[in-house]
Amino acid sequence: MIVGSPSLETLFEQLGLDSSEDAIQEFIHTHQLSENVKLGDAPFWTSGQSQFLKEKWHGDDEWAPIIDQLNTELHSDSMPKVSS
């Protein structure tokens, strides 16, 4: 059971992944998704991880904002770049 407000670190712990800051950044860097791939349907999740993400995100529970953050980070390469 995770105590306190969810964070990327606690989300990664819940998913059974390395939750160190370096590991999270490496995961995000190496698991970028194209814009047409939904977070919960990404091929790198186990069925349990996928189910957790879908249920908690679409159930709009306390995990939803942090899962939304992960979704944004994993789709960052597919986002249009804004030139200055």
Biopython code that builds the backbone (N, CA, C, O; Angstrom):
import numpy as np
from Bio.PDB.StructureBuilder import StructureBuilder

atoms = [
    (1, "MET", "N", (0.848, -1.179, 0.000)),
    (1, "MET", "CA", (0.000, 0.000, 0.000)),
    (1, "MET", "C", (0.891, 1.239, 0.000)),
    (1, "MET", "O", (1.814, 1.360, 0.806)),
    (2, "ILE", "N", (0.597, 2.151, -0.915)),
    (2, "ILE", "CA", (1.345, 3.394, -1.014)),
    (2, "ILE", "C", (0.683, 4.431, -0.112)),
    (2, "ILE", "O", (-0.532, 4.623, -0.161)),
    (3, "VAL", "N", (1.495, 5.099, 0.716)),
    (3, "VAL", "CA", (0.974, 6.105, 1.635)),
    (3, "VAL", "C", (1.379, 7.485, 1.120)),
    (3, "VAL", "O", (2.495, 7.662, 0.632)),
    (4, "GLY", "N", (0.477, 8.460, 1.226)),
    (4, "GLY", "CA", (0.763, 9.808, 0.763)),
    (4, "GLY", "C", (0.251, 10.026, -0.647)),
    (4, "GLY", "O", (-0.364, 9.147, -1.252)),
    (5, "SER", "N", (0.520, 11.216, -1.153)),
    (5, "SER", "CA", (0.072, 11.565, -2.496)),
    (5, "SER", "C", (0.878, 10.808, -3.540)),
    (5, "SER", "O", (2.092, 10.662, -3.401)),
    (6, "PRO", "N", (0.210, 10.325, -4.587)),
    (6, "PRO", "CA", (0.933, 9.641, -5.657)),
    (6, "PRO", "C", (1.926, 10.577, -6.346)),
    (6, "PRO", "O", (1.682, 11.776, -6.481)),
    (7, "SER", "N", (3.033, 10.012, -6.769)),
    (7, "SER", "CA", (4.067, 10.728, -7.512)),
    (7, "SER", "C", (4.566, 9.776, -8.591)),
    (7, "SER", "O", (4.186, 8.605, -8.606)),
    (8, "LEU", "N", (5.411, 10.262, -9.490)),
    (8, "LEU", "CA", (5.984, 9.342, -10.477)),
    (8, "LEU", "C", (6.725, 8.213, -9.780)),
    (8, "LEU", "O", (6.666, 7.064, -10.217)),
    (9, "GLU", "N", (7.425, 8.537, -8.691)),
    (9, "GLU", "CA", (8.174, 7.511, -7.966)),
    (9, "GLU", "C", (7.240, 6.437, -7.412)),
    (9, "GLU", "O", (7.506, 5.244, -7.559)),
    (10, "THR", "N", (6.146, 6.860, -6.775)),
    (10, "THR", "CA", (5.231, 5.866, -6.207)),
    (10, "THR", "C", (4.474, 5.123, -7.303)),
    (10, "THR", "O", (4.131, 3.953, -7.131)),
    (11, "LEU", "N", (4.209, 5.784, -8.425)),
    (11, "LEU", "CA", (3.570, 5.089, -9.548)),
    (11, "LEU", "C", (4.487, 3.993, -10.078)),
    (11, "LEU", "O", (4.035, 2.876, -10.328)),
    (12, "PHE", "N", (5.759, 4.301, -10.250)),
    (12, "PHE", "CA", (6.699, 3.296, -10.736)),
    (12, "PHE", "C", (6.826, 2.147, -9.733)),
    (12, "PHE", "O", (6.930, 0.986, -10.130)),
    (13, "GLU", "N", (6.819, 2.464, -8.441)),
    (13, "GLU", "CA", (6.833, 1.406, -7.421)),
    (13, "GLU", "C", (5.596, 0.527, -7.565)),
    (13, "GLU", "O", (5.695, -0.699, -7.534)),
    (14, "GLN", "N", (4.438, 1.149, -7.720)),
    (14, "GLN", "CA", (3.177, 0.415, -7.850)),
    (14, "GLN", "C", (3.206, -0.502, -9.075)),
    (14, "GLN", "O", (2.635, -1.592, -9.060)),
    (15, "LEU", "N", (3.877, -0.044, -10.134)),
    (15, "LEU", "CA", (3.974, -0.832, -11.367)),
    (15, "LEU", "C", (5.080, -1.883, -11.297)),
    (15, "LEU", "O", (5.257, -2.665, -12.232)),
    (16, "GLY", "N", (5.824, -1.902, -10.186)),
    (16, "GLY", "CA", (6.899, -2.883, -10.027)),
    (16, "GLY", "C", (8.158, -2.522, -10.797)),
    (16, "GLY", "O", (8.954, -3.395, -11.144)),
    (17, "LEU", "N", (8.339, -1.222, -11.066)),
    (17, "LEU", "CA", (9.496, -0.756, -11.821)),
    (17, "LEU", "C", (10.461, -0.019, -10.900)),
    (17, "LEU", "O", (10.085, 0.418, -9.812)),
    (18, "ASP", "N", (11.704, 0.115, -11.346)),
    (18, "ASP", "CA", (12.702, 0.882, -10.605)),
    (18, "ASP", "C", (12.189, 2.314, -10.483)),
    (18, "ASP", "O", (11.847, 2.938, -11.487)),
    (19, "SER", "N", (12.135, 2.830, -9.272)),
    (19, "SER", "CA", (11.543, 4.143, -9.036)),
    (19, "SER", "C", (12.568, 5.236, -8.737)),
    (19, "SER", "O", (12.207, 6.315, -8.268)),
    (20, "SER", "N", (13.839, 4.959, -9.006)),
    (20, "SER", "CA", (14.837, 6.013, -8.819)),
    (20, "SER", "C", (14.649, 7.073, -9.903)),
    (20, "SER", "O", (14.136, 6.783, -10.983)),
    (21, "GLU", "N", (15.064, 8.287, -9.608)),
    (21, "GLU", "CA", (14.905, 9.385, -10.568)),
    (21, "GLU", "C", (15.585, 9.067, -11.900)),
    (21, "GLU", "O", (15.015, 9.313, -12.963)),
    (22, "ASP", "N", (16.803, 8.520, -11.844)),
    (22, "ASP", "CA", (17.523, 8.173, -13.075)),
    (22, "ASP", "C", (16.791, 7.098, -13.866)),
    (22, "ASP", "O", (16.698, 7.183, -15.090)),
    (23, "ALA", "N", (16.273, 6.087, -13.175)),
    (23, "ALA", "CA", (15.562, 4.999, -13.854)),
    (23, "ALA", "C", (14.277, 5.502, -14.507)),
    (23, "ALA", "O", (13.935, 5.081, -15.612)),
    (24, "ILE", "N", (13.573, 6.393, -13.835)),
    (24, "ILE", "CA", (12.340, 6.950, -14.399)),
    (24, "ILE", "C", (12.658, 7.743, -15.659)),
    (24, "ILE", "O", (11.980, 7.591, -16.675)),
    (25, "GLN", "N", (13.686, 8.592, -15.600)),
    (25, "GLN", "CA", (14.053, 9.383, -16.780)),
    (25, "GLN", "C", (14.504, 8.482, -17.928)),
    (25, "GLN", "O", (14.174, 8.744, -19.085)),
    (26, "GLU", "N", (15.245, 7.437, -17.624)),
    (26, "GLU", "CA", (15.685, 6.485, -18.652)),
    (26, "GLU", "C", (14.483, 5.772, -19.265)),
    (26, "GLU", "O", (14.417, 5.603, -20.483)),
    (27, "PHE", "N", (13.540, 5.355, -18.433)),
    (27, "PHE", "CA", (12.337, 4.687, -18.924)),
    (27, "PHE", "C", (11.582, 5.610, -19.874)),
    (27, "PHE", "O", (11.187, 5.195, -20.964)),
    (28, "ILE", "N", (11.383, 6.849, -19.467)),
    (28, "ILE", "CA", (10.656, 7.814, -20.300)),
    (28, "ILE", "C", (11.395, 8.038, -21.619)),
    (28, "ILE", "O", (10.772, 8.104, -22.678)),
    (29, "HIS", "N", (12.706, 8.154, -21.556)),
    (29, "HIS", "CA", (13.512, 8.386, -22.756)),
    (29, "HIS", "C", (13.464, 7.201, -23.720)),
    (29, "HIS", "O", (13.424, 7.393, -24.935)),
    (30, "THR", "N", (13.466, 5.993, -23.194)),
    (30, "THR", "CA", (13.547, 4.798, -24.046)),
    (30, "THR", "C", (12.200, 4.164, -24.380)),
    (30, "THR", "O", (12.154, 3.170, -25.105)),
    (31, "HIS", "N", (11.114, 4.713, -23.872)),
    (31, "HIS", "CA", (9.791, 4.139, -24.121)),
    (31, "HIS", "C", (8.811, 5.164, -24.701)),
    (31, "HIS", "O", (7.624, 5.146, -24.377)),
    (32, "GLN", "N", (9.308, 6.045, -25.549)),
    (32, "GLN", "CA", (8.448, 7.057, -26.159)),
    (32, "GLN", "C", (7.379, 6.391, -27.032)),
    (32, "GLN", "O", (7.636, 5.393, -27.705)),
    (33, "LEU", "N", (6.192, 6.963, -27.003)),
    (33, "LEU", "CA", (5.054, 6.433, -27.751)),
    (33, "LEU", "C", (4.670, 7.374, -28.883)),
    (33, "LEU", "O", (4.784, 8.593, -28.756)),
    (34, "SER", "N", (4.213, 6.797, -29.993)),
    (34, "SER", "CA", (3.683, 7.635, -31.067)),
    (34, "SER", "C", (2.320, 8.150, -30.629)),
    (34, "SER", "O", (1.693, 7.588, -29.731)),
    (35, "GLU", "N", (1.871, 9.213, -31.264)),
    (35, "GLU", "CA", (0.638, 9.867, -30.823)),
    (35, "GLU", "C", (-0.589, 8.972, -30.914)),
    (35, "GLU", "O", (-1.571, 9.212, -30.212)),
    (36, "ASN", "N", (-0.561, 7.943, -31.764)),
    (36, "ASN", "CA", (-1.734, 7.085, -31.915)),
    (36, "ASN", "C", (-1.745, 5.887, -30.960)),
    (36, "ASN", "O", (-2.662, 5.069, -31.023)),
    (37, "VAL", "N", (-0.751, 5.767, -30.083)),
    (37, "VAL", "CA", (-0.700, 4.670, -29.109)),
    (37, "VAL", "C", (-1.130, 5.209, -27.750)),
    (37, "VAL", "O", (-0.512, 6.126, -27.207)),
    (38, "LYS", "N", (-2.188, 4.632, -27.215)),
    (38, "LYS", "CA", (-2.671, 5.034, -25.889)),
    (38, "LYS", "C", (-1.759, 4.451, -24.818)),
    (38, "LYS", "O", (-1.212, 3.359, -24.970)),
    (39, "LEU", "N", (-1.612, 5.192, -23.746)),
    (39, "LEU", "CA", (-0.722, 4.783, -22.660)),
    (39, "LEU", "C", (-0.987, 3.352, -22.200)),
    (39, "LEU", "O", (-0.057, 2.549, -22.117)),
    (40, "GLY", "N", (-2.226, 3.028, -21.904)),
    (40, "GLY", "CA", (-2.565, 1.703, -21.392)),
    (40, "GLY", "C", (-2.408, 0.583, -22.399)),
    (40, "GLY", "O", (-2.397, -0.591, -22.031)),
    (41, "ASP", "N", (-2.286, 0.944, -23.685)),
    (41, "ASP", "CA", (-2.131, -0.053, -24.744)),
    (41, "ASP", "C", (-0.687, -0.214, -25.204)),
    (41, "ASP", "O", (-0.416, -0.980, -26.129)),
    (42, "ALA", "N", (0.234, 0.491, -24.575)),
    (42, "ALA", "CA", (1.643, 0.406, -24.969)),
    (42, "ALA", "C", (2.127, -1.038, -24.835)),
    (42, "ALA", "O", (1.782, -1.724, -23.873)),
    (43, "PRO", "N", (2.926, -1.498, -25.799)),
    (43, "PRO", "CA", (3.334, -2.906, -25.817)),
    (43, "PRO", "C", (4.296, -3.320, -24.708)),
    (43, "PRO", "O", (4.500, -4.515, -24.495)),
    (44, "PHE", "N", (4.885, -2.372, -24.005)),
    (44, "PHE", "CA", (5.880, -2.726, -22.988)),
    (44, "PHE", "C", (5.284, -3.014, -21.617)),
    (44, "PHE", "O", (6.002, -3.477, -20.730)),
    (45, "TRP", "N", (3.989, -2.753, -21.414)),
    (45, "TRP", "CA", (3.370, -3.046, -20.119)),
    (45, "TRP", "C", (2.984, -4.518, -20.028)),
    (45, "TRP", "O", (2.638, -5.139, -21.033)),
    (46, "THR", "N", (3.046, -5.069, -18.825)),
    (46, "THR", "CA", (2.461, -6.384, -18.594)),
    (46, "THR", "C", (0.944, -6.189, -18.574)),
    (46, "THR", "O", (0.470, -5.054, -18.520)),
    (47, "SER", "N", (0.191, -7.263, -18.617)),
    (47, "SER", "CA", (-1.272, -7.122, -18.583)),
    (47, "SER", "C", (-1.723, -6.481, -17.270)),
    (47, "SER", "O", (-2.665, -5.689, -17.264)),
    (48, "GLY", "N", (-1.068, -6.812, -16.165)),
    (48, "GLY", "CA", (-1.419, -6.221, -14.874)),
    (48, "GLY", "C", (-1.125, -4.730, -14.815)),
    (48, "GLY", "O", (-1.924, -3.953, -14.292)),
    (49, "GLN", "N", (0.028, -4.333, -15.354)),
    (49, "GLN", "CA", (0.373, -2.912, -15.391)),
    (49, "GLN", "C", (-0.623, -2.142, -16.255)),
    (49, "GLN", "O", (-1.091, -1.069, -15.875)),
    (50, "SER", "N", (-0.939, -2.699, -17.411)),
    (50, "SER", "CA", (-1.885, -2.062, -18.328)),
    (50, "SER", "C", (-3.253, -1.906, -17.678)),
    (50, "SER", "O", (-3.872, -0.847, -17.775)),
    (51, "GLN", "N", (-3.717, -2.944, -17.026)),
    (51, "GLN", "CA", (-5.018, -2.904, -16.357)),
    (51, "GLN", "C", (-5.028, -1.847, -15.252)),
    (51, "GLN", "O", (-5.986, -1.084, -15.132)),
    (52, "PHE", "N", (-3.971, -1.802, -14.453)),
    (52, "PHE", "CA", (-3.876, -0.803, -13.381)),
    (52, "PHE", "C", (-3.951, 0.613, -13.956)),
    (52, "PHE", "O", (-4.724, 1.442, -13.477)),
    (53, "LEU", "N", (-3.146, 0.883, -14.984)),
    (53, "LEU", "CA", (-3.122, 2.222, -15.578)),
    (53, "LEU", "C", (-4.486, 2.612, -16.136)),
    (53, "LEU", "O", (-4.954, 3.729, -15.913)),
    (54, "LYS", "N", (-5.116, 1.702, -16.854)),
    (54, "LYS", "CA", (-6.432, 2.002, -17.441)),
    (54, "LYS", "C", (-7.480, 2.247, -16.362)),
    (54, "LYS", "O", (-8.230, 3.220, -16.436)),
    (55, "GLU", "N", (-7.537, 1.383, -15.373)),
    (55, "GLU", "CA", (-8.548, 1.512, -14.312)),
    (55, "GLU", "C", (-8.370, 2.793, -13.500)),
    (55, "GLU", "O", (-9.336, 3.505, -13.228)),
    (56, "LYS", "N", (-7.141, 3.075, -13.120)),
    (56, "LYS", "CA", (-6.891, 4.237, -12.263)),
    (56, "LYS", "C", (-7.014, 5.549, -13.028)),
    (56, "LYS", "O", (-7.455, 6.555, -12.473)),
    (57, "TRP", "N", (-6.626, 5.540, -14.296)),
    (57, "TRP", "CA", (-6.687, 6.763, -15.095)),
    (57, "TRP", "C", (-8.125, 7.082, -15.477)),
    (57, "TRP", "O", (-8.588, 8.209, -15.297)),
    (58, "HIS", "N", (-8.824, 6.094, -16.001)),
    (58, "HIS", "CA", (-10.201, 6.319, -16.444)),
    (58, "HIS", "C", (-11.181, 6.358, -15.278)),
    (58, "HIS", "O", (-12.290, 6.875, -15.415)),
    (59, "GLY", "N", (-10.781, 5.819, -14.138)),
    (59, "GLY", "CA", (-11.618, 5.883, -12.951)),
    (59, "GLY", "C", (-11.501, 7.224, -12.252)),
    (59, "GLY", "O", (-12.200, 7.492, -11.275)),
    (60, "ASP", "N", (-10.607, 8.065, -12.763)),
    (60, "ASP", "CA", (-10.408, 9.416, -12.230)),
    (60, "ASP", "C", (-10.157, 9.400, -10.721)),
    (60, "ASP", "O", (-10.696, 10.226, -9.984)),
    (61, "ASP", "N", (-9.324, 8.440, -10.269)),
    (61, "ASP", "CA", (-9.022, 8.416, -8.837)),
    (61, "ASP", "C", (-7.747, 9.210, -8.559)),
    (61, "ASP", "O", (-7.272, 9.942, -9.428)),
    (62, "GLU", "N", (-7.195, 9.073, -7.365)),
    (62, "GLU", "CA", (-6.045, 9.884, -6.971)),
    (62, "GLU", "C", (-4.818, 9.671, -7.851)),
    (62, "GLU", "O", (-3.930, 10.523, -7.892)),
    (63, "TRP", "N", (-4.760, 8.536, -8.560)),
    (63, "TRP", "CA", (-3.640, 8.257, -9.450)),
    (63, "TRP", "C", (-3.765, 8.986, -10.790)),
    (63, "TRP", "O", (-2.767, 9.139, -11.495)),
    (64, "ALA", "N", (-4.961, 9.435, -11.153)),
    (64, "ALA", "CA", (-5.209, 10.002, -12.485)),
    (64, "ALA", "C", (-4.245, 11.131, -12.864)),
    (64, "ALA", "O", (-3.700, 11.096, -13.967)),
    (65, "PRO", "N", (-4.007, 12.125, -12.010)),
    (65, "PRO", "CA", (-3.100, 13.208, -12.422)),
    (65, "PRO", "C", (-1.669, 12.741, -12.700)),
    (65, "PRO", "O", (-1.024, 13.239, -13.622)),
    (66, "ILE", "N", (-1.175, 11.796, -11.913)),
    (66, "ILE", "CA", (0.199, 11.342, -12.112)),
    (66, "ILE", "C", (0.289, 10.421, -13.326)),
    (66, "ILE", "O", (1.304, 10.417, -14.022)),
    (67, "ILE", "N", (-0.757, 9.643, -13.588)),
    (67, "ILE", "CA", (-0.785, 8.815, -14.795)),
    (67, "ILE", "C", (-0.884, 9.721, -16.019)),
    (67, "ILE", "O", (-0.273, 9.437, -17.050)),
    (68, "ASP", "N", (-1.640, 10.798, -15.917)),
    (68, "ASP", "CA", (-1.721, 11.776, -16.997)),
    (68, "ASP", "C", (-0.343, 12.394, -17.256)),
    (68, "ASP", "O", (0.038, 12.605, -18.407)),
    (69, "GLN", "N", (0.393, 12.678, -16.197)),
    (69, "GLN", "CA", (1.751, 13.214, -16.349)),
    (69, "GLN", "C", (2.643, 12.215, -17.076)),
    (69, "GLN", "O", (3.388, 12.591, -17.981)),
    (70, "LEU", "N", (2.571, 10.943, -16.686)),
    (70, "LEU", "CA", (3.364, 9.911, -17.352)),
    (70, "LEU", "C", (2.975, 9.817, -18.820)),
    (70, "LEU", "O", (3.844, 9.696, -19.684)),
    (71, "ASN", "N", (1.683, 9.870, -19.110)),
    (71, "ASN", "CA", (1.210, 9.836, -20.487)),
    (71, "ASN", "C", (1.826, 10.979, -21.299)),
    (71, "ASN", "O", (2.311, 10.764, -22.410)),
    (72, "THR", "N", (1.806, 12.173, -20.751)),
    (72, "THR", "CA", (2.382, 13.334, -21.438)),
    (72, "THR", "C", (3.874, 13.140, -21.680)),
    (72, "THR", "O", (4.375, 13.425, -22.767)),
    (73, "GLU", "N", (4.575, 12.657, -20.669)),
    (73, "GLU", "CA", (6.026, 12.455, -20.795)),
    (73, "GLU", "C", (6.354, 11.389, -21.835)),
    (73, "GLU", "O", (7.310, 11.540, -22.596)),
    (74, "LEU", "N", (5.564, 10.308, -21.874)),
    (74, "LEU", "CA", (5.839, 9.232, -22.829)),
    (74, "LEU", "C", (5.440, 9.594, -24.257)),
    (74, "LEU", "O", (5.847, 8.920, -25.203)),
    (75, "HIS", "N", (4.658, 10.640, -24.417)),
    (75, "HIS", "CA", (4.283, 11.112, -25.754)),
    (75, "HIS", "C", (5.034, 12.388, -26.144)),
    (75, "HIS", "O", (4.718, 12.991, -27.170)),
    (76, "SER", "N", (6.009, 12.806, -25.357)),
    (76, "SER", "CA", (6.669, 14.093, -25.604)),
    (76, "SER", "C", (7.374, 14.155, -26.955)),
    (76, "SER", "O", (7.420, 15.227, -27.559)),
    (77, "ASP", "N", (7.923, 13.051, -27.452)),
    (77, "ASP", "CA", (8.584, 13.070, -28.762)),
    (77, "ASP", "C", (7.592, 13.209, -29.909)),
    (77, "ASP", "O", (7.971, 13.642, -30.997)),
    (78, "SER", "N", (6.338, 12.852, -29.689)),
    (78, "SER", "CA", (5.339, 12.939, -30.759)),
    (78, "SER", "C", (4.591, 14.270, -30.746)),
    (78, "SER", "O", (3.748, 14.526, -31.606)),
    (79, "MET", "N", (4.905, 15.112, -29.763)),
    (79, "MET", "CA", (4.263, 16.423, -29.674)),
    (79, "MET", "C", (4.939, 17.379, -30.654)),
    (79, "MET", "O", (6.155, 17.324, -30.839)),
    (80, "PRO", "N", (4.153, 18.257, -31.283)),
    (80, "PRO", "CA", (4.763, 19.239, -32.190)),
    (80, "PRO", "C", (5.720, 20.150, -31.422)),
    (80, "PRO", "O", (5.433, 20.585, -30.306)),
    (81, "LYS", "N", (6.846, 20.421, -32.039)),
    (81, "LYS", "CA", (7.833, 21.308, -31.423)),
    (81, "LYS", "C", (7.453, 22.752, -31.729)),
    (81, "LYS", "O", (7.076, 23.084, -32.853)),
    (82, "VAL", "N", (7.557, 23.593, -30.726)),
    (82, "VAL", "CA", (7.254, 25.011, -30.885)),
    (82, "VAL", "C", (8.577, 25.747, -31.035)),
    (82, "VAL", "O", (9.443, 25.671, -30.163)),
    (83, "SER", "N", (8.728, 26.462, -32.148)),
    (83, "SER", "CA", (9.973, 27.208, -32.344)),
    (83, "SER", "C", (9.867, 28.579, -31.693)),
    (83, "SER", "O", (8.793, 29.177, -31.637)),
    (84, "SER", "N", (10.997, 29.061, -31.205)),
    (84, "SER", "CA", (10.994, 30.348, -30.511)),
    (84, "SER", "C", (11.204, 31.490, -31.472)),
    (84, "SER", "O", (11.230, 32.649, -31.058)),
]
sb = StructureBuilder()
sb.init_structure("model")
sb.init_model(0)
sb.init_chain("A")
sb.init_seg("    ")
for serial, (resi, resn, name, xyz) in enumerate(atoms, 1):
    if name == "N":
        sb.init_residue(resn, " ", resi, " ")
    sb.init_atom(name, np.array(xyz, "f"), 0.0, 1.0, " ", f" {name:<3s}", serial, name[0])
structure = sb.get_structure()
